[in-house]
Amino acid sequence: MIKFILKDKNRRIFMQIEKILFIIILILTTLSSTIIEENGIKEGNSRLSVGLYGEKHYATSSSELDIKFDGSYGRFLSDNSEVLLKIRDTTDLTYHAYKIDIGYSYYLFKQPTLTPYVGLEVGISGDTQIDSTKIINEEGLYIGFHKFFTENIALTPEVGIEFTDLTEISENYFNIYLTYFFN
């Protein structure tokens, strides 16, 4: 019974988040009615991204998708390459999980409103339960794109897969970021 109530509560929270994202996308689409001549991907620029993070863990028997928040900071080394710091965190009353990754993204081509990229990341993930702590090394591959609404604001979907010590798949994920580019 409690598990059903928690699932129902999580579903309602996720539906509220979807509504908020829809409103943000609608507003940004309205604002982007002017033609964008150039987007925020430029050498020396930075970006901040916050978003929803959905992941499927292969180490657990659960088939549910966990929905979390995460963030990243990127710095452009050139017009087509970027270094990143990604942080993800989940906490409840008995469990705390986190990830800290550094990454490199390469931009395949650059158009004013759509810019796809591929990337690699390495980092650590850990979890703390009431009676134990575990830290592991992880490596990952990801692909995504920035859909620009203005020169500095984009919606950024990203999918990826992560490995534990390059030997086994630890998870796959899907992110939707709201991204702000600045210099």
Buried (B, 14 or more C-beta within 10 A) or exposed (E): EEEEEEEEEEEEEBEEBEEEBEEBBEEBEEEBEEEBEEBBBBEEBBBBBEBBBBBBBEEEEEEEEBBBEBBBEBEBEEEBBBBBBBBBBBEEEEEBBBBBBEBBBEBEEBEEEEBBBBBBBBBEBEBBEEEEEEEEEBBBBBBBBBBBBBBBBBBBBBEBBBBBEEEEEBBBBBBBBBBBBEE
